[in-house]
Amino acid sequence: MELGLILAVIALIASLVIPTVLLLRTQQSAKEDAEKQKEAREAAARAAAAKRAAKAEAKAIAGNPKKKKGGLAKMQKAAAEAAAEEAVGNVAADAYDDDVEEDTGEPKTKKELQKAEKRAAKAEEREYINAQREAIKEREQKRDAARRAKDEEREAKERAIEEAEAKRKEEEEKRKQEEYDKWKDMFSVEEGADDGTAEEEDEGLLGRFVEHIKQRKVSTLESLAAEFGLKVQDVINRVQGLEQMGYITGVVDDRGKFIFISRDELEAVAKYINKKGRVRISTLAQESNKLIDLQPREVAVADDDIEDVDAAEAPNTEADTAQAVAA
């Protein structure tokens, strides 16, 4: 009897205590779940705040991104968003660590959480600043490379121009020397003079020869030979050489006269022919008398020689001009 009574009492106590214990445990579990949900909401709020802070920091460093255009603004915006996402990840990781610590019975204090958030924000700021510095450095390097390439191209062009100019001057000097040699070979002074004097006299003699032909307009080969102490054949050779070199233009008629015609006069006749088309020789001769001046210029000649020279060199204007133009 007593044993059965004891068992009945124990069963009664158990039926009363066990539900109470289970109820208490259920309430405790619900309370813990509520606290965890609250902490999760706080962690999410901290993450959002960190993201806003990162964006605000990016605006403060890079300026207003809405007013920037081009690749730099896009790069800064991307860096800021990446930093904000990293900050969110850091906060989420901290929240996860908090949960783990709470599960292990070692929760962080509010002050420690604030310190962790500050460290995360500073790390994010450093990363953003470093990214900005790298972007600026890369942009400056590209600018410097482009400037160097442009300078090298400009210097290469300048060198090419200088080399071409030097080559042109060298060729011009060579041509002048060759022309001078040809001029010098046309006339020679008497033997016995020194080289410097000979060169000066040769050049002066040839210059007077050319100027005499230009001033006289119509010169007989005999008078030229007599004037400069040359043979008639030497005069013919020198006149032909000067024509080939482009110093004089004209024709030698069948009576041994050289008729000098300037380039301007030749161009005037050529324009007349091009304008009229086919022209008869007689008509061309008449027009050439108008376009070509065959009157001698003023030449320093002795008074007693003028009449003889003019008589010898006076052209048959119409016939000589027609022959010159036709040639």
Backbone torsions as a table, in degrees:
resi	resn	phi	psi	omega
1	MET	NA	-47.4	-177.3
2	GLU	-66.0	-38.2	179.2
3	LEU	-65.4	-41.8	179.6
4	GLY	-66.5	-35.4	178.7
5	LEU	-67.2	-40.9	179.7
6	ILE	-62.7	-43.9	-180.0
7	LEU	-63.6	-37.6	179.3
8	ALA	-65.6	-40.2	178.6
9	VAL	-64.9	-42.6	179.8
10	ILE	-61.9	-42.6	179.5
11	ALA	-63.4	-38.1	178.8
12	LEU	-65.4	-44.4	179.7
13	ILE	-62.5	-42.7	-179.6
14	ALA	-62.8	-39.8	-179.8
15	SER	-66.6	-25.2	178.3
16	LEU	-87.9	-37.4	-173.5
17	VAL	-79.8	-44.3	-174.5
18	ILE	-59.7	-47.8	177.5
19	PRO	-60.0	-36.8	179.3
20	THR	-64.3	-43.7	179.2
21	VAL	-62.9	-44.2	178.8
22	LEU	-62.0	-39.2	179.0
23	LEU	-64.3	-43.1	178.9
24	LEU	-62.5	-43.3	178.9
25	ARG	-63.5	-39.5	178.7
26	THR	-63.5	-43.0	178.4
27	GLN	-63.5	-41.0	179.0
28	GLN	-63.6	-41.2	179.0
29	SER	-64.6	-41.0	178.5
30	ALA	-64.1	-39.0	178.6
31	LYS	-64.6	-42.9	179.1
32	GLU	-63.8	-41.1	177.8
33	ASP	-62.3	-40.8	179.4
34	ALA	-63.6	-41.0	178.8
35	GLU	-65.3	-39.5	178.1
36	LYS	-64.0	-42.2	177.5
37	GLN	-62.6	-39.5	178.3
38	LYS	-63.3	-44.6	179.1
39	GLU	-64.4	-36.6	177.8
40	ALA	-64.0	-41.4	177.8
41	ARG	-64.1	-40.5	177.8
42	GLU	-63.8	-39.6	177.9
43	ALA	-63.1	-41.3	177.8
44	ALA	-64.1	-39.8	178.4
45	ALA	-64.6	-41.1	177.9
46	ARG	-63.7	-39.1	178.7
47	ALA	-62.5	-44.1	178.7
48	ALA	-63.6	-40.7	178.3
49	ALA	-63.9	-40.3	178.4
50	ALA	-64.1	-39.1	178.5
51	LYS	-64.1	-43.6	177.5
52	ARG	-63.8	-39.6	178.8
53	ALA	-64.4	-38.9	179.1
54	ALA	-64.5	-42.7	178.5
55	LYS	-64.5	-41.5	178.4
56	ALA	-63.6	-39.5	178.4
57	GLU	-65.0	-39.7	178.5
58	ALA	-63.3	-40.0	177.9
59	LYS	-65.1	-40.1	-178.8
60	ALA	-65.3	-34.8	-177.7
61	ILE	-83.0	-47.9	-173.5
62	ALA	-91.9	-4.6	-176.8
63	GLY	87.1	-171.5	-179.9
64	ASN	-77.3	111.4	-177.7
65	PRO	-66.0	-18.8	-178.5
66	LYS	-70.8	-24.8	-178.4
67	LYS	-91.5	-4.2	-179.3
68	LYS	-97.7	146.5	179.9
69	LYS	-127.7	159.3	173.4
70	GLY	92.1	-169.8	-173.9
71	GLY	-66.7	-33.8	-177.7
72	LEU	-65.4	-43.3	179.5
73	ALA	-62.4	-43.1	178.5
74	LYS	-63.4	-40.0	-179.1
75	MET	-66.2	-43.0	179.0
76	GLN	-64.7	-40.6	179.5
77	LYS	-64.2	-42.7	178.8
78	ALA	-63.6	-40.4	179.6
79	ALA	-65.0	-41.1	179.4
80	ALA	-64.5	-43.1	179.3
81	GLU	-65.3	-39.3	178.1
82	ALA	-64.0	-40.8	179.2
83	ALA	-65.7	-39.6	178.9
84	ALA	-64.3	-43.1	178.1
85	GLU	-63.3	-37.2	178.2
86	GLU	-66.3	-38.8	178.0
87	ALA	-63.3	-41.1	177.2
88	VAL	-60.6	-42.9	178.3
89	GLY	-62.4	-39.0	178.8
90	ASN	-65.1	-42.6	179.3
91	VAL	-64.5	-41.6	178.5
92	ALA	-62.8	-39.1	178.0
93	ALA	-64.7	-39.8	177.2
94	ASP	-62.7	-41.3	178.5
95	ALA	-62.8	-40.5	177.8
96	TYR	-63.6	-41.2	177.6
97	ASP	-63.3	-38.4	177.9
98	ASP	-61.0	-42.7	179.6
99	ASP	-62.5	-41.8	-179.6
100	VAL	-64.2	-43.3	180.0
101	GLU	-65.0	-36.9	177.9
102	GLU	-67.6	-36.6	177.8
103	ASP	-66.1	-33.8	-179.8
104	THR	-85.4	-2.4	176.9
105	GLY	89.6	13.9	-179.4
106	GLU	-126.0	69.8	-178.1
107	PRO	-70.6	149.0	176.1
108	LYS	-83.1	150.6	177.4
109	THR	-82.0	167.9	179.4
110	LYS	-64.2	-37.3	179.2
111	LYS	-64.6	-41.1	178.3
112	GLU	-65.2	-38.6	177.3
113	LEU	-63.4	-41.2	178.3
114	GLN	-63.2	-41.1	177.6
115	LYS	-62.5	-42.0	179.4
116	ALA	-63.1	-40.3	178.6
117	GLU	-64.8	-39.7	178.3
118	LYS	-64.3	-42.1	178.5
119	ARG	-62.2	-41.2	179.3
120	ALA	-64.8	-40.7	179.5
121	ALA	-65.5	-41.0	178.6
122	LYS	-65.3	-41.7	178.1
123	ALA	-62.5	-40.6	178.3
124	GLU	-64.6	-41.1	178.9
125	GLU	-63.7	-42.6	178.5
126	ARG	-61.6	-43.5	179.3
127	GLU	-62.5	-41.1	-180.0
128	TYR	-65.7	-44.6	179.3
129	ILE	-62.5	-42.1	178.4
130	ASN	-62.5	-40.1	178.3
131	ALA	-63.7	-40.7	178.2
132	GLN	-64.0	-42.1	179.5
133	ARG	-63.5	-42.3	179.1
134	GLU	-63.7	-40.7	179.3
135	ALA	-64.3	-43.5	178.8
136	ILE	-64.3	-42.0	179.5
137	LYS	-62.3	-44.2	179.4
138	GLU	-63.9	-40.8	179.2
139	ARG	-64.8	-41.0	178.1
140	GLU	-65.8	-38.7	177.9
141	GLN	-62.9	-42.0	177.9
142	LYS	-64.1	-41.3	178.3
143	ARG	-62.7	-43.8	179.4
144	ASP	-63.4	-41.5	179.7
145	ALA	-63.6	-42.4	178.7
146	ALA	-64.9	-40.1	178.7
147	ARG	-65.8	-41.2	178.0
148	ARG	-63.3	-42.0	179.0
149	ALA	-62.9	-40.3	179.3
150	LYS	-66.1	-41.9	178.6
151	ASP	-63.9	-42.0	179.0
152	GLU	-63.3	-40.4	178.2
153	GLU	-64.5	-42.2	178.8
154	ARG	-64.2	-43.6	179.5
155	GLU	-63.7	-38.1	178.5
156	ALA	-63.6	-41.5	178.1
157	LYS	-64.3	-42.3	179.5
158	GLU	-63.4	-41.4	178.0
159	ARG	-62.9	-40.8	179.5
160	ALA	-63.3	-41.0	179.1
161	ILE	-65.1	-43.4	179.8
162	GLU	-63.8	-42.1	179.0
163	GLU	-64.4	-41.3	178.6
164	ALA	-64.4	-40.1	179.1
165	GLU	-66.2	-41.3	178.2
166	ALA	-63.4	-40.8	178.3
167	LYS	-64.9	-40.5	179.4
168	ARG	-63.3	-43.2	178.9
169	LYS	-63.9	-40.7	179.1
170	GLU	-62.2	-44.5	178.4
171	GLU	-65.4	-37.0	178.6
172	GLU	-64.9	-42.6	177.9
173	GLU	-63.9	-40.8	178.8
174	LYS	-63.5	-42.7	179.7
175	ARG	-63.9	-42.3	179.0
176	LYS	-62.9	-39.8	179.1
177	GLN	-65.2	-41.5	178.2
178	GLU	-63.9	-41.4	178.1
179	GLU	-63.4	-41.7	179.7
180	TYR	-63.4	-40.5	177.7
181	ASP	-61.4	-39.9	178.3
182	LYS	-66.0	-43.1	177.5
183	TRP	-58.9	-45.4	-176.1
184	LYS	-64.7	-35.5	-180.0
185	ASP	-70.0	-22.2	-178.6
186	MET	-72.0	-33.3	-179.7
187	PHE	-128.7	146.8	178.0
188	SER	-138.8	144.6	177.5
189	VAL	-93.3	172.7	-178.5
190	GLU	-66.3	149.5	179.1
191	GLU	-67.1	150.9	179.5
192	GLY	110.2	-19.8	177.7
193	ALA	-79.8	151.1	178.9
194	ASP	-72.2	167.1	-173.1
195	ASP	-63.0	-44.2	-177.5
196	GLY	-63.1	-44.2	179.4
197	THR	-66.2	-38.7	-179.9
198	ALA	-62.8	-43.5	-179.2
199	GLU	-64.4	-43.2	179.9
200	GLU	-63.9	-41.5	-179.7
201	GLU	-68.8	-39.1	177.7
202	ASP	-60.2	-48.3	-177.5
203	GLU	-65.8	-41.3	178.9
204	GLY	-65.4	-38.3	179.6
205	LEU	-65.6	-43.5	180.0
206	LEU	-66.7	-39.9	177.6
207	GLY	-60.9	-40.7	177.9
208	ARG	-67.4	-34.7	178.8
209	PHE	-62.6	-48.7	-179.7
210	VAL	-64.9	-44.3	-178.5
211	GLU	-64.8	-35.9	178.0
212	HIS	-62.0	-44.1	179.4
213	ILE	-63.6	-43.1	-178.1
214	LYS	-67.0	-39.4	-177.8
215	GLN	-73.0	-39.0	-178.6
216	ARG	-72.7	-28.3	-177.8
217	LYS	68.6	-49.7	176.8
218	VAL	-126.3	116.4	-176.7
219	SER	-129.2	135.6	173.6
220	THR	-81.0	146.2	-179.3
221	LEU	-63.9	-35.0	179.2
222	GLU	-64.7	-42.1	-179.6
223	SER	-66.2	-36.3	176.2
224	LEU	-64.7	-42.1	179.3
225	ALA	-63.4	-41.5	179.7
226	ALA	-69.1	-38.6	-178.1
227	GLU	-64.1	-39.5	-173.8
228	PHE	-110.2	10.2	175.2
229	GLY	65.8	41.4	-178.4
230	LEU	-121.4	166.3	171.4
231	LYS	-80.8	156.0	-179.4
232	VAL	-60.2	-41.9	179.9
233	GLN	-64.2	-36.8	176.7
234	ASP	-64.7	-38.2	177.4
235	VAL	-63.1	-44.0	179.1
236	ILE	-59.9	-45.0	-179.8
237	ASN	-62.4	-42.1	-178.9
238	ARG	-69.1	-39.3	177.6
239	VAL	-62.8	-44.0	178.6
240	GLN	-63.4	-40.5	178.1
241	GLY	-63.8	-42.2	178.0
242	LEU	-64.9	-35.4	176.2
243	GLU	-65.1	-43.1	-180.0
244	GLN	-64.0	-35.0	179.0
245	MET	-80.0	-9.0	176.2
246	GLY	85.6	15.5	-179.4
247	TYR	-84.0	-28.3	176.6
248	ILE	-138.6	156.4	175.6
249	THR	-135.1	141.7	-179.9
250	GLY	164.1	-167.2	-178.3
251	VAL	-139.0	156.0	173.2
252	VAL	-106.3	121.4	-178.2
253	ASP	-84.6	179.7	-175.8
254	ASP	-74.7	-6.1	178.3
255	ARG	-100.9	10.1	177.0
256	GLY	80.1	30.4	177.3
257	LYS	-112.4	138.0	173.4
258	PHE	-101.2	120.1	-179.6
259	ILE	-100.4	114.4	179.5
260	PHE	-84.6	127.8	177.9
261	ILE	-125.9	122.8	-179.0
262	SER	-72.1	163.4	179.6
263	ARG	-65.3	-36.9	177.9
264	ASP	-61.4	-40.3	179.3
265	GLU	-68.0	-39.5	177.0
266	LEU	-63.3	-41.1	178.5
267	GLU	-64.6	-36.8	178.4
268	ALA	-64.2	-42.2	178.0
269	VAL	-65.8	-41.1	-179.9
270	ALA	-62.9	-40.4	177.6
271	LYS	-63.1	-39.3	179.3
272	TYR	-63.5	-43.9	-179.7
273	ILE	-64.9	-43.6	179.5
274	ASN	-63.7	-33.9	-179.8
275	LYS	-73.0	-41.8	-176.1
276	LYS	-86.3	-23.7	-176.1
277	GLY	83.6	-130.0	180.0
278	ARG	-73.2	127.3	-177.1
279	VAL	-131.7	139.5	176.0
280	ARG	-71.6	154.5	-179.9
281	ILE	-61.8	-41.8	-179.0
282	SER	-63.3	-43.1	178.6
283	THR	-65.4	-41.5	179.3
284	LEU	-64.0	-37.8	179.0
285	ALA	-64.3	-42.6	179.1
286	GLN	-63.2	-43.2	-179.3
287	GLU	-70.0	-33.8	179.7
288	SER	-65.2	-33.5	177.1
289	ASN	-61.3	-27.0	177.7
290	LYS	-82.4	-34.7	-174.8
291	LEU	-87.7	-26.5	-176.2
292	ILE	-110.9	123.7	179.5
293	ASP	-92.3	115.0	-178.8
294	LEU	-103.3	8.4	178.9
295	GLN	-79.1	135.3	-179.3
296	PRO	-67.2	147.2	174.6
297	ARG	-80.2	177.0	178.8
298	GLU	-72.4	126.7	-179.4
299	VAL	-128.8	140.4	179.7
300	ALA	-74.8	93.9	-178.9
301	VAL	-128.7	146.9	178.7
302	ALA	-61.2	145.6	-175.2
303	ASP	-61.5	-36.1	-177.5
304	ASP	-76.3	-10.7	179.6
305	ASP	-97.6	-13.5	-172.9
306	ILE	-63.1	-46.5	-175.9
307	GLU	-63.0	-42.2	-179.2
308	ASP	-66.6	-42.4	-178.0
309	VAL	-66.1	-45.5	-179.0
310	ASP	-63.0	-38.0	179.8
311	ALA	-66.9	-37.1	-178.6
312	ALA	-75.1	-32.7	-172.3
313	GLU	-103.7	-1.0	-179.0
314	ALA	-63.0	126.7	-176.4
315	PRO	-84.2	151.9	164.0
316	ASN	-79.8	90.5	-162.1
317	THR	-52.9	-50.6	-174.2
318	GLU	-67.8	-46.2	-178.0
319	ALA	-68.7	-45.8	-178.2
320	ASP	-64.4	-42.0	-179.1
321	THR	-65.0	-43.5	178.6
322	ALA	-59.9	-42.1	-179.6
323	GLN	-66.3	-41.1	-179.0
324	ALA	-63.8	-46.1	-178.6
325	VAL	-67.4	-42.1	178.9
326	ALA	-61.6	-36.5	178.5
327	ALA	-67.0	NA	NA
